[in-house]
Amino acid sequence: MNILPVGIYGPYPGAGFATNCFVVDNGKAKIVLDMGSGALSTLKKYCKLDEIDAFILSHLHFDHFCDILPLSYTGKERKVYCPAGPQEFYSLLKNHTSFRLGTIDKDSTISIGGMKITFSPVVHPIETYSIKISEGDKFFVYTSDTVWFDGLPQLVKGASLVLADCTSRARTPHMTPYEGAKLRELSGVKRIIGVHMNPDYDCQAECSLLGIEMVKEGKVIKAW
């Protein structure tokens, strides 16, 4: 199971980069998690759009979904899954003929190419879901955007790795590197990879000190 980071920044891209976007490939199917700013052009550096079986949006903040909109101009119907809110953004997708839209919530289960995909709500200003991708008895979790909450360690417990929103300053709607380390300690997950990097905040030294691996565009992550 390979995870290819395509967009690694948030809430806006660093120069020449993209915001949140990850390709998950188990050799049978490819799915894309989130399509942030700049993700469409960056994604095309690494794979053909027609190779993607589905696009899954964790939530409808611009840095996670805005490049799904120009995808509608590529001349092919695309399978897209996302939450039903906020309504004004959901309507942009629901009313577009280029998308076969599926709505996700905490009870949703999607099966694609032997991958089982489930969702759990996290704590963010709008409806947002962490995404768990399982293959047999192994799984990884993409937290998407969240602050720390007490149920998070149990949510990721047993994962092979966690793509964690833990590269931000304190007092933002995201976690800090110290909370990423706390997640590792309380969950027992050995490999926490920090995502959603802010282009104006360099937390490399903190993450290195705390043993938090930093995501890198184009560097494949082997989940198992």
N, C-alpha and C positions, 0 to 999 in steps of 0.2 A: 504494500500500500504506500504510494508516493503522494506527497503533498508539495505542490509547486507554488511558492509565493510569487504572485504577480504584482499585487499592490500591497505595500507594506506600511503606508503612512495614514494618518488621520489627525485632525479633521480635514486637512487639505494636503495635497501632495508636495513633497520636496521637488525641487527643480529637476525635470527629466524623469520623474517617478510617478506612481499612481497611488491612490488610496485603496483600501481593503479589497483584496481579490485573491482567491486561492483556488488552484485546480487540484482536485482529488482524483487520482487515477489508480485503479486496482488491477489494470490489465484487461478488464472486461468492459469497463465504462469509465467515462470522465464526467465529473460534475464540477461546477464552479460555485464556490461560496462567495457571495457578494460581488458587486460590480461597481466599485467606487469611481471617483473622478480620475480619468486617464486610463482606466482599466481596459477598455475595449482595444485601444491601439497597442497597449503593452501586452495584452493577452495574445494578440496576433503575432508577436515575436516568438512565441513558444508553441503555439498549436493552431490548427485550423478550426474555425468556428463550427464547421459541420461535424467535428469530432466530439463536440460537447453534447452530452445527452440531456442535461438539465442545468438550469441556473437557479440557485437557492439564495434568497435574500434574507438575512437574519433580522433586518429591520429597515425602515424606510427613512433613514437619515441620508442626506445627499452623499456623504462620503462612503456610503455602502450600496447605494442603488442608482446613482444618477446616470451611469453609463449603460444601464439596461435600456434606457430610452433610445439612444441612437442605434442600439442593436436592432431596433424595429425597422431600420432602413436597409438591412442587409439582404432582404429579398427572400427570407425563409421564415416560416413559423417556428418559434422557439418555445420550449417548455420552461415556464418560470413558476417558482413557488415563492410566496411571501406572506407576511401577516396582513390582516385586513385593515390595518390602520397605520397612520392617520388616513382618514377617508379621502382627503383631497389628493394624496399621493397614490393611494391604492387605486383610485379611479383612473389615473393616468395609464395604469397597466390593464385594469379590468376592461376598459373601453377600447383597447387597441386590438385590432384584428391580427397583428403579428405575434401575439402572445397566446399560448394555451396556458391560462393562469390557474394555478392551484393555490388555495389558501391554507396556511399552516397555523396551528395553535399547539397547545401543550399536549393534545391528544393525537396529534398527527403522526403517522408513520409512512415513510416513503421507501420503496424498494427499487433499486436501480442496479443492474449488473451484479447482483450478489451483495450489494451494500445495503444495510438497513440504516435509515436516517430518522432520528427522533429529535424532539425539541423540548426544551425546558425554559420557562420564563426566567429572565434575569432582571436586575434592577437598573433601569435607565429611564430617561425622561419620556420616552415613547415605548410602545409595545415592542419588545425585543426578545429574541430567543437565542439561547446557546444551541449549538448543533452537535449532536453525537452521531458519529458514523461508525458502525459496527460491521465486522466481517467475521463470522463465526463467533468465537469467544473473546475476540480482541476488539478494542475500540479506542478512538481518540475523541477529544472534545475541543471544539472551537467556542470559546466563551462569548464571542462577539463583544459588544460594549457593555460594561457593567461596573458598578462600584462593588466593594466588598459587601457580602451579606453572609449570614451565619450558615446558610444552607449550601454554600458553594463548595466546600470541601467534600461533602457527601455526594454532590452532583457529579463530581469528576473522579471520585474514588474508583480505583481499579483501572483507570485509563493508561494506555501505553504512553501517551503524551497529551499535553494540553497546550493549545494555542491560546494564550491568555492576554487579555487586554490589561497589561500591567507595566506600561512604559511611560506613564504620565506623572505630572506633578500632583501633589496633594490638593484636595479641595476642588477637584474636577469630577465629572460624571464617569470617571475611569479609575482603574487601580494604579497604585504605585509599584515600583520594583519590590519594595518591602512587603507589600501585600501579595505579590507573586511568590515571594519566598515563604510567606505565611501559608499560602495555599499549598505549596509543596510539602511543608512540614505537617499540616493538619490532614491532608488527603493521602499522603504516602506516595503520590505520583512523583517519580524521580525526575522526569523531564518536563520542565515548564519553559515554553518558548514565548518570549514577549513579542506581541504584535501591536499594531495601531500606534506606531511611533509618530511623535509630533516633530515636524521638521525644525521647530524653533526650540526644542528642548533635548539636549544630549544627555541621556541617562546611561550611556555605555559603561561608565566607570561604576555606577551603582549596580547595574545588572551583573557586571563581571565580578564584583565583590560578593554579591549575593548568590552567584552561581546560576543566574538566569540567562539562558541563551537568547541572543537577539536574532530575530528573523532577518533574512537577507533575500532581496529580490533575485529570483532565478536559481537559488540554491535549493535543490530538492531535499525535502525532509522525508526520511524513511520512517514511516510509522511502525512498520513491522515487516 
